Amino acid sequence: MTAELVRGQNHTLPQTRLEIRVSAGSPVVAGATLGDENGTVRGVEWIAHPGAHRLPGLEVSRQAAAGHRLAVDLEALPDEVHRVTVLLALPTGVGGPTRFGATAAPFVAVTGLDGTEIATFTLTGLDAESAVSALELYRRQGAWKVRAVGQGYAAGLAEMLADQGLAGAAELAASIQEAVARSLARSVAPPPPRTPEGDRVRHASGPSDPHPPAVPQPQPTVHPPAAPQSATQAHPPAVPQPQPPAHPSAVPQPAAPAHPPTGPGASATPAAGGPINYAHPRRQHAAPPLPPPAAPPAEPGQAPQPVAGDATGWSMDERLYNQIWGMFEDLARAAAAYRSAVDFAESRMGQELDRSLSDPRNRIGGTGDRAREEARAKRDELTARAREVLDRDLAQLAAEAAVVEPALPAAYAGWDNPVWHAHRIPMELPMALRIGDLHLPERTDLRIPLLVRLPLERGIWVDSGRTASEAAALMDTDRLRRLAVETAVLHAARLLAVYPPGEFSVHVIDPAGSAAGSMAPLVDAGVLAGPPAPGPGGVASVLAHLTRRVDLVQMAVRAGAADALPPDLDTGEQLLVVNDFPHGFDDRAVTQLRYLADEGPSVGVHLLMVADREDASAYGPVLDPLWRSLLRITPVADNHLADPWVGHAWTYEPPATPPGSRVLAQVLAAVTAARRAAGR
């Protein structure tokens, strides 16, 4: 039976390979310290944290999240270690809660690798504390036990580390928070949390995981019942609307609909005093969701065939969106399980060799050779078994991808998908947009579409610098910058193609005119709000126009006075494409750009930057918040994005049209024709 601990209570651990699962009401930083027989942390090398997430026998998450899995192998810890203390802290400078009393009480569970709970602890009674020692695993008379601690620290992570005897605690705490900020800047924003029933209907063919990965992985909140929020929060609509707001999680919500949708496109922030509203942007539903299609019957002994739309949802688009995120998560966890198993096999081989060869008499001759051969054979066997499980899971995911990709709607499809040739401009905004593909080195041909929610919740930065990746470093600077602008053009065209006619406008700032050739498809099609703005004067004019729009709409939203907006103000979504930043920008323009990046998405003004960060190095750290606020992508393949569950480094493949294809011209012509038909 599970032991439900209270503060100060302990419980014997029946096994040494464990997972510690953390569920919190908002993103938290999870870490762990190792202590000697006196509980003293001897140095920074005894602390696992987002900046150094792995120690012998211990692995924690590399980013802040509402859920974590910490992997612990007590047998693999150094002999001097007698205590493992699990730490939780609120990240600083990310706009979230600053004290645990402002969020739901964190819940911590110690489980076996099969998920069976051994002991649980809910950290109640916290108030002004921003860091807490949640629990500790300690060795007593040769046996390991767990104790519920729940010791909070109002002064935060630095005070907590100093309390454990660490010298330089303040410096380490600052470096941990900096690592968390960097991780959030590169992380793909997760979908909203799953419903209690789960957001995927998995058939028997779904990737199995008999050996759960010994890595940190966020889970749906089980205790307490408050719903966690995603790392990237939604925003209110551009102007007050009578229907549910386009971004329900940032404003107080009315009562939830009778049949709330349940896919990952759903918002999960509870209304003040009311139920959770799971309505996703601009969707009205009057009927319960359709069940996902059933898989065709399989031959005895074989897995069922995968089916496109194998997920819950209110429409096929929502089910496909849900299914893609499920495939993304499955691949992340399957790779994590394999990597963890390989690491464990290497660690076990090292321990066995150390034990066998600790006696000098066994280091030479046949005894030492046999010990080495046996240890390597065990390692190879464990690795082969892990690879067999991984290959099976990858094959199942590849089969699923093969049926999902052809079924995708245009907003989710690659440019080589035939659906674009018959595309018509929709009358309703889709849930998400594809901005590229992701893959892992375990199988590079298995690509996961990278979908971002619409309307955009954060800006996008196309990094045109040669330091962006190894491939970029080998490329000519002019060619790389041209590819970066062409990537931005493809993103702008795709956004124009999925928005209803007249509800999306694109502005371009090109101070030096260096992007004229690459921007030609947008200019020739007549889909821009105006010609690309040249020089400092053009920069100032466009920024002043969009800043004024943000100011006026924000005031209207706060005052509930949409009727007071000027009649000439375009309240549709706006995209600002900036090329060659900071060329043509003075200090005022830089300040306005930062303002648009921070405040614009909440009222429908979005930023698409094409820039080399080195070009703006003269501004120093003042621009660091700008770069971190944007989702960084590259015009060439690069492994810089992290998933929100495990934190793998995923290789991002930018979008590209097939060689010789006229699909881009056809799509832009359809946008122009739809605008004319709508009289806009």
C-alpha positions in Angstrom: 0.0 0.0 0.0 1.1 3.6 -0.6 2.3 5.5 2.5 0.8 9.0 2.6 3.3 10.9 4.6 2.9 14.0 6.7 5.7 16.4 7.5 8.5 14.6 9.4 7.2 11.1 8.8 9.5 8.4 7.2 9.0 5.2 5.3 11.3 2.3 4.3 12.1 2.1 0.6 11.7 -1.5 -0.7 13.9 -0.9 -3.8 16.8 1.2 -4.9 15.8 2.2 -8.4 13.1 4.9 -8.1 11.3 7.8 -9.7 10.3 10.9 -7.8 7.3 12.5 -9.4 6.4 16.1 -8.8 3.1 17.7 -9.7 2.6 21.5 -9.1 0.1 24.1 -9.8 2.5 26.1 -11.9 6.0 25.5 -13.4 8.7 24.8 -10.8 12.4 24.1 -10.9 13.3 20.6 -9.6 16.7 19.6 -8.3 18.4 17.4 -5.8 21.4 17.6 -3.5 23.7 14.9 -2.2 24.7 15.0 1.4 27.3 13.1 3.4 26.7 11.4 6.8 26.3 14.8 8.4 23.9 16.1 5.7 26.5 18.5 4.3 26.7 19.2 0.6 30.4 19.1 -0.1 30.4 21.2 -3.3 28.5 22.2 -6.5 29.4 18.8 -8.0 27.0 17.3 -5.5 24.0 19.2 -6.8 21.8 18.1 -9.7 20.0 21.1 -11.2 18.8 22.4 -14.7 22.4 23.6 -15.5 23.9 20.2 -14.5 21.1 17.8 -14.6 22.9 14.5 -14.3 25.0 13.0 -11.5 26.0 9.3 -10.9 22.7 7.7 -9.8 20.7 10.9 -10.1 19.0 12.8 -13.0 16.7 15.8 -12.9 14.9 18.0 -15.4 16.7 20.7 -17.4 13.8 23.1 -17.4 10.9 24.4 -15.2 7.6 22.5 -15.6 4.4 21.8 -13.7 5.4 18.1 -13.6 8.7 16.3 -13.2 10.1 12.9 -13.0 13.5 12.6 -11.2 15.4 9.4 -11.6 17.3 7.9 -8.7 19.5 4.8 -8.6 20.6 4.6 -4.9 23.1 1.8 -5.7 24.9 4.0 -8.2 25.4 6.9 -5.7 29.0 7.4 -4.4 29.7 5.6 -1.2 30.1 8.9 0.7 26.5 9.9 0.0 24.1 9.2 2.8 21.3 11.6 1.8 19.5 12.8 -1.3 17.3 15.9 -0.8 14.7 16.9 -3.4 14.4 20.6 -3.9 11.7 22.7 -5.5 11.9 26.4 -6.4 9.8 28.9 -8.3 11.6 30.2 -11.4 12.3 33.9 -11.3 11.8 36.5 -14.0 9.3 34.5 -16.0 6.1 36.2 -14.9 4.8 33.3 -12.8 4.0 33.2 -9.0 6.7 34.3 -6.7 5.6 32.4 -3.6 4.2 28.9 -3.1 1.2 30.3 -1.2 -0.1 31.7 -4.5 -0.3 28.4 -6.3 -1.6 24.9 -5.6 0.3 22.8 -3.0 3.0 20.7 -4.8 2.5 16.9 -4.6 5.5 14.6 -4.5 5.4 10.8 -5.0 8.2 8.2 -4.7 7.5 5.4 -7.1 9.0 2.3 -8.5 10.0 2.1 -12.2 6.6 0.5 -13.0 4.8 3.6 -11.6 3.7 1.9 -8.4 3.6 4.6 -5.6 5.6 3.8 -2.6 5.1 7.0 -0.6 3.4 10.4 -1.3 3.6 13.8 0.3 1.6 17.0 -0.3 3.4 20.1 0.7 0.7 22.0 2.4 1.0 25.1 4.6 3.5 27.0 2.4 3.0 30.8 2.1 5.8 33.3 1.4 8.3 30.6 0.6 9.7 30.5 -3.0 11.9 27.4 -2.4 11.3 24.2 -0.4 13.1 21.0 0.6 10.4 18.6 -0.3 11.7 15.3 0.9 14.9 13.4 1.5 16.1 9.8 0.9 18.5 8.8 3.6 20.6 5.7 4.5 20.2 4.3 8.0 21.9 1.1 9.1 22.4 -0.1 5.5 18.8 0.5 4.5 17.3 3.5 2.6 14.3 5.4 3.8 12.3 8.4 2.6 11.3 11.3 4.9 8.8 14.1 4.2 10.5 17.4 4.9 8.5 20.3 3.6 11.0 23.0 4.8 10.3 26.2 3.0 12.6 29.2 2.5 11.2 32.7 2.0 14.6 34.0 0.7 14.5 31.3 -2.1 17.0 28.9 -3.6 20.1 30.7 -2.3 19.0 30.4 1.4 18.0 26.8 0.9 21.4 25.8 -0.6 23.2 27.8 2.1 21.3 25.9 4.8 22.8 22.7 3.5 26.3 24.0 4.0 27.1 24.9 0.4 29.7 27.7 0.0 28.8 30.1 -2.8 25.1 29.3 -2.6 24.0 32.7 -3.9 26.1 32.4 -7.1 24.9 28.9 -7.8 21.3 29.9 -7.2 21.7 32.7 -9.8 23.3 30.3 -12.3 20.4 27.8 -11.8 17.8 30.5 -12.5 19.8 31.6 -15.6 19.9 28.0 -16.9 16.1 27.8 -16.4 15.6 31.0 -18.3 17.7 29.8 -21.2 15.8 26.5 -21.2 12.5 28.2 -21.3 13.7 30.4 -24.2 14.5 27.3 -26.3 11.7 25.0 -25.3 8.8 24.2 -27.5 5.7 25.4 -25.7 3.8 22.3 -24.4 0.1 21.8 -25.2 -2.3 22.4 -22.3 -2.6 19.6 -19.8 -4.4 16.4 -20.6 -7.9 15.7 -19.3 -8.4 13.0 -16.7 -9.4 10.6 -19.4 -6.2 11.3 -21.4 -6.0 13.2 -24.6 -5.1 10.2 -26.8 -7.0 7.1 -27.4 -4.1 4.6 -27.7 -4.6 1.2 -29.4 -2.6 -1.8 -28.6 -0.2 -0.7 -31.3 0.9 2.4 -29.3 4.5 2.6 -28.3 5.0 0.5 -25.2 7.4 1.4 -22.4 8.1 -1.6 -20.2 11.1 0.2 -18.8 10.0 3.7 -17.9 12.7 6.2 -18.7 14.9 7.3 -15.9 14.6 10.9 -16.8 12.4 13.8 -15.7 9.1 13.8 -17.4 6.1 16.0 -16.6 2.9 14.2 -15.9 -0.7 15.3 -15.6 -1.5 16.7 -12.1 -3.1 14.1 -10.0 -2.6 15.6 -6.5 -3.8 18.2 -5.8 -6.7 18.6 -8.3 -5.8 22.1 -9.5 -4.8 22.1 -13.2 -1.3 23.0 -14.1 -0.6 25.7 -16.7 1.5 25.4 -19.8 4.8 27.2 -19.9 3.5 29.6 -22.5 0.2 31.2 -21.5 -2.5 32.4 -23.8 -3.8 35.9 -24.1 -7.0 37.9 -24.3 -8.5 38.7 -27.7 -7.5 41.8 -29.7 -10.8 43.5 -28.8 -13.7 42.5 -26.5 -16.0 39.9 -28.2 -19.4 38.6 -27.2 -18.3 35.0 -27.8 -15.7 33.2 -25.6 -12.4 35.0 -25.9 -9.8 33.8 -28.5 -7.4 33.1 -25.6 -9.4 32.1 -22.6 -6.6 31.4 -20.2 -5.5 35.0 -19.6 -8.8 36.6 -18.6 -11.6 35.6 -16.1 -13.9 33.0 -17.8 -17.6 32.5 -17.8 -19.0 29.1 -17.0 -17.6 26.3 -19.1 -19.7 25.0 -21.9 -21.9 21.9 -21.3 -19.6 19.7 -23.3 -16.1 21.2 -23.1 -13.6 20.1 -25.7 -10.7 18.0 -24.5 -7.7 18.2 -26.9 -4.4 19.8 -26.4 -5.7 22.9 -28.0 -7.8 23.4 -24.9 -7.0 26.1 -22.3 -6.6 24.9 -18.8 -6.5 28.0 -16.5 -9.4 27.9 -14.0 -11.7 30.9 -14.0 -12.0 32.9 -10.8 -14.5 31.0 -8.7 -15.6 28.9 -11.7 -14.9 25.7 -13.6 -12.1 25.3 -16.1 -13.0 26.5 -19.6 -11.6 24.2 -22.2 -12.9 26.1 -25.2 -10.2 26.6 -27.8 -9.9 29.8 -30.0 -13.0 30.9 -32.0 -14.8 27.5 -31.8 -18.4 27.1 -31.0 -19.7 23.6 -30.1 -23.2 22.4 -29.6 -22.7 18.7 -29.8 -20.6 16.2 -27.9 -17.3 15.2 -29.6 -17.3 12.5 -32.2 -15.4 9.3 -31.2 -12.1 8.8 -32.9 -12.1 6.4 -35.8 -11.7 2.7 -34.9 -8.6 0.9 -36.1 -9.2 -1.9 -38.6 -9.1 -5.4 -37.1 -5.7 -6.9 -36.9 -4.6 -10.4 -37.7 -4.1 -12.6 -34.6 -0.7 -11.8 -33.0 -0.3 -8.6 -34.9 -0.8 -5.0 -33.7 -3.8 -3.1 -35.2 -3.1 -0.7 -38.1 -2.7 3.0 -37.1 -5.5 5.4 -38.0 -5.3 9.1 -38.7 -7.3 11.0 -36.1 -6.7 8.4 -33.4 -7.3 10.8 -30.5 -10.2 12.5 -28.8 -11.4 15.9 -30.0 -14.3 17.9 -31.3 -13.3 17.8 -34.9 -10.9 16.0 -37.2 -8.5 18.9 -37.0 -8.5 18.8 -33.2 -8.0 15.0 -33.2 -5.1 15.3 -35.6 -3.5 18.1 -33.5 -3.9 15.9 -30.5 -2.5 12.9 -32.2 0.6 14.8 -33.4 1.4 16.0 -29.9 0.9 12.4 -28.7 3.4 11.1 -31.3 5.8 13.9 -30.2 5.5 12.8 -26.6 5.8 9.1 -27.4 8.9 9.6 -29.4 10.5 11.8 -26.6 9.7 9.2 -24.0 10.8 6.2 -26.1 14.2 7.8 -26.8 14.5 8.8 -23.1 13.9 5.2 -22.0 16.5 3.9 -24.5 19.1 6.5 -23.5 18.5 5.9 -19.8 18.9 2.2 -20.3 22.2 2.6 -22.1 23.5 4.9 -19.4 22.4 2.5 -16.8 24.2 -0.4 -18.6 27.4 1.7 -18.8 27.2 2.7 -15.2 26.6 -0.9 -14.0 29.5 -2.2 -16.1 31.8 0.4 -14.4 30.6 -0.6 -10.9 31.1 -4.3 -11.6 34.6 -3.7 -12.9 35.4 -1.5 -9.9 34.3 -4.2 -7.5 36.0 -7.0 -9.4 39.3 -5.2 -9.9 39.5 -3.5 -6.5 41.7 -6.4 -5.4 45.1 -5.9 -6.9 45.5 -9.6 -7.4 42.6 -9.6 -9.9 44.0 -6.8 -12.1 46.3 -9.0 -14.1 46.0 -12.5 -15.5 42.9 -14.5 -16.5 40.7 -13.3 -13.5 40.8 -9.7 -14.6 40.2 -10.5 -18.2 37.2 -12.7 -17.4 35.8 -9.9 -15.2 36.1 -7.4 -18.0 34.5 -9.8 -20.5 31.6 -10.6 -18.3 30.9 -6.9 -17.4 31.0 -6.0 -21.1 28.8 -8.9 -22.0 26.1 -7.8 -19.5 26.3 -4.2 -20.8 25.9 -5.4 -24.4 22.9 -7.5 -23.4 21.2 -4.7 -21.6 21.9 -2.3 -24.5 20.6 -4.8 -27.1 17.4 -5.3 -25.1 16.9 -1.6 -24.9 17.5 -1.1 -28.6 15.0 -3.9 -29.4 12.3 -2.1 -27.4 13.2 1.2 -29.1 13.1 -0.2 -32.6 9.7 -1.7 -32.0 8.4 1.7 -30.7 10.0 3.6 -33.6 8.5 1.2 -36.1 5.0 1.7 -34.6 5.4 5.5 -34.7 6.7 5.5 -38.2 3.7 3.5 -39.3 1.5 6.0 -37.5 3.3 8.9 -39.2 2.8 7.3 -42.6 -1.0 7.5 -42.3 -1.2 10.8 -40.4 0.9 12.9 -42.8 -1.4 12.5 -45.9 -4.5 13.2 -43.8 -3.3 16.6 -42.4 -5.2 19.8 -43.2 -3.2 22.5 -45.0 -2.3 24.4 -41.8 -0.6 21.2 -40.4 0.8 19.9 -43.7 4.2 20.4 -45.3 4.6 22.4 -48.4 5.0 19.1 -50.4 1.6 17.9 -49.4 -0.9 17.9 -52.3 -3.6 19.4 -50.0 -2.0 22.8 -50.7 -2.8 22.6 -54.4 -6.5 22.5 -53.6 -6.4 24.9 -50.7 -9.1 27.5 -50.2 -8.8 30.4 -47.7 -10.8 29.3 -44.7 -13.6 31.2 -43.0 -12.4 30.1 -39.5 -9.0 30.2 -37.9 -7.4 26.7 -37.4 -6.1 25.6 -34.1 -2.4 25.5 -35.0 0.2 26.1 -37.7 3.1 23.9 -38.8 6.4 25.8 -38.8 8.8 22.9 -39.5 9.7 19.4 -38.5 11.6 17.8 -35.6 13.5 14.6 -35.3 16.0 12.8 -33.0 19.2 11.0 -34.0 17.8 7.6 -33.0 15.8 7.7 -36.3 16.3 10.8 -38.4 13.6 9.9 -41.0 10.9 9.9 -38.4 9.7 13.5 -38.5 7.3 15.1 -36.1 5.4 18.2 -37.3 6.2 21.2 -35.1 2.8 22.9 -34.5 2.3 26.2 -32.8 -1.0 27.4 -31.5 -2.9 30.2 -33.3 -3.1 33.0 -32.7 0.6 33.1 -32.0 1.4 33.2 -28.3 5.1 34.3 -28.8 7.1 35.8 -31.6 9.5 33.9 -33.9 13.1 34.7 -34.5 14.8 33.2 -37.6 18.5 33.2 -36.7 20.5 34.3 -39.7 23.9 34.2 -37.8 26.7 31.9 -38.8 27.0 30.8 -35.2 23.5 29.4 -35.2 24.7 25.9 -36.1 27.5 23.9 -37.6 25.8 23.9 -40.9 25.4 27.7 -40.8 29.1 28.2 -39.9 30.0 26.4 -43.2 27.7 28.5 -45.3 28.3 31.8 -47.1 26.9 34.7 -45.0 24.9 36.2 -47.9 23.4 32.8 -48.8 22.5 32.2 -45.2 20.8 35.5 -44.8 18.9 34.9 -48.0 17.7 31.5 -46.7 16.6 33.1 -43.5 14.5 35.7 -45.3 13.0 33.0 -47.5 12.1 31.0 -44.4 10.3 34.1 -43.0 8.4 34.6 -46.3 7.2 31.0 -46.1 6.0 31.5 -42.6 4.2 34.7 -43.5 2.6 33.1 -46.5 1.3 30.2 -44.5 -0.2 32.6 -41.9 -1.9 34.6 -44.6 -3.2 31.4 -46.1 -4.9 30.0 -43.0 -6.5 33.2 -41.7 -9.9 34.2 -42.9 -9.8 37.0 -45.6 -9.0 40.4 -44.2 -8.2 39.2 -40.6 -4.5 39.1 -41.0 -2.1 41.8 -42.2 1.7 41.6 -42.8 4.1 44.6 -42.4 7.7 44.4 -43.4 10.7 46.4 -42.2 13.7 46.1 -44.5 15.8 49.2 -43.8 18.6 48.5 -46.3 16.4 46.8 -48.9 18.6 43.7 -48.7 15.6 41.4 -48.7 13.9 42.7 -51.9 14.6 39.6 -53.9 13.4 37.2 -51.3 10.3 39.3 -50.4 9.3 39.5 -54.1 6.6 36.7 -53.8 4.8 38.7 -51.1 5.2 42.1 -52.9 4.2 40.8 -56.3 1.1 39.1 -54.9 0.0 42.3 -53.3 -0.6 40.7 -49.9 1.4 43.1 -47.8 -0.2 45.9 -45.8 2.3 48.3 -47.6 5.6 48.1 -49.4 8.6 47.1 -47.2 9.6 50.0 -45.1 13.1 51.3 -45.9 15.6 53.3 -43.9 15.2 54.8 -40.4 12.2 56.8 -41.4 10.3 53.6 -42.5 11.3 51.8 -39.3 10.0 54.7 -37.2 6.7 54.9 -39.1 5.8 51.2 -39.0 6.8 50.9 -35.3 4.8 54.0 -34.3 1.7 52.6 -36.2 1.8 49.2 -34.5 2.7 50.6 -31.1 -0.3 52.9 -31.3 -2.5 50.0 -32.2 -1.3 48.0 -29.2 -1.8 50.9 -26.8 -5.3 51.6 -28.0 -6.5 48.0 -28.1 -5.0 47.3 -24.6 -6.9 50.3 -23.2 -10.1 49.2 -24.9 -9.8 45.7 -23.5 -9.1 46.9 -20.0 -11.9 49.5 -20.1 -14.4 47.2 -21.9 -14.9 50.0 -24.4 -14.4 48.4 -27.9 -16.8 51.0 -29.4 -14.4 53.8 -28.5 -11.7 52.5 -30.8 -11.0 54.8 -33.8 -12.8 53.7 -36.9 -9.6 53.6 -39.0 -7.9 51.2 -36.6 -7.4 47.7 -38.0 -8.3 45.3 -35.2 -7.3 42.2 -37.2 -4.2 40.2 -36.4 -0.9 41.9 -37.5 2.5 40.4 -38.3 5.6 42.5 -38.3 8.5 41.0 -40.3 11.8 42.7 -39.3 14.9 42.1 -41.4 18.5 43.1 -40.7 17.9 44.2 -37.1 19.3 46.5 -35.7 20.2 48.2 -38.9 18.1 51.4 -39.1 17.0 51.2 -35.5 17.8 53.9 -32.9 17.3 53.5 -29.2 13.7 54.6 -29.4 13.0 52.1 -32.1 14.7 49.3 -30.2 12.5 50.1 -27.1 9.4 50.1 -29.3 10.3 46.7 -30.8 10.8 45.2 -27.3 7.4 46.6 -26.3 5.8 45.0 -29.3 7.5 41.6 -28.5 6.2 41.7 -24.9 2.8 43.3 -25.2 1.8 42.7 -28.8 0.7 39.0 -28.8 -1.9 39.7 -26.2 -3.7 42.1 -28.6 -3.0 40.5 -31.9 0.4 42.0 -32.9 3.1 39.4 -33.6 6.8 39.6 -34.4 8.8 37.7 -36.9 12.5 38.6 -36.7 15.2 37.8 -39.2 18.4 38.7 -37.4 21.9 37.8 -36.4 22.3 38.3 -32.7 25.9 39.3 -33.1 24.8 42.3 -35.2 23.1 43.6 -32.0 26.0 42.8 -29.6 26.6 46.5 -29.0 23.4 46.7 -27.0 24.8 44.1 -24.5 22.4 42.3 -22.1 19.7 44.9 -22.5 18.3 42.8 -25.5 18.5 39.4 -23.7 14.8 39.5 -22.7 13.9 40.2 -26.4 15.8 37.1 -27.7 14.4 34.9 -24.9 10.8 36.0 -25.6 11.0 34.7 -29.2 10.9 31.1 -30.4 14.2 30.7 -32.1 14.3 28.7 -35.4 17.0 28.5 -38.0 17.1 28.5 -41.8 19.1 25.4 -41.9 18.8 22.2 -39.8 19.9 22.6 -36.2 19.4 20.7 -32.9 18.5 23.6 -30.6 14.9 23.1 -29.6 13.8 21.1 -26.5 10.6 19.2 -25.9 8.5 20.1 -22.9 8.5 16.6 -21.4 12.1 15.3 -21.3 14.2 18.2 -22.7 15.9 16.3 -25.5 17.7 18.4 -28.1 15.6 18.0 -31.2 16.9 18.7 -34.7 14.7 21.4 -36.3 14.1 21.2 -40.1 12.9 24.5 -41.5 10.0 24.5 -44.0 10.8 24.4 -47.7 8.8 24.2 -50.9 9.7 21.4 -53.4 12.3 22.4 -56.0 10.6 24.0 -59.0 7.2 24.0 -57.3 4.8 27.0 -57.8 2.9 26.1 -54.6 3.9 29.4 -52.9 2.7 31.5 -55.8 -0.6 29.6 -56.0 -1.2 30.0 -52.3 -0.6 33.7 -52.4 -2.8 34.1 -55.4 -5.5 32.4 -53.5 -5.1 34.9 -50.6 -5.4 37.8 -53.0 -8.5 36.3 -54.7 -10.1 35.7 -51.4 -9.5 39.3 -50.3 -11.0 40.6 -53.5 -14.0 38.4 -53.1 -14.5 39.6 -49.5 -14.1 43.2 -50.6 -11.0 43.8 -48.4 
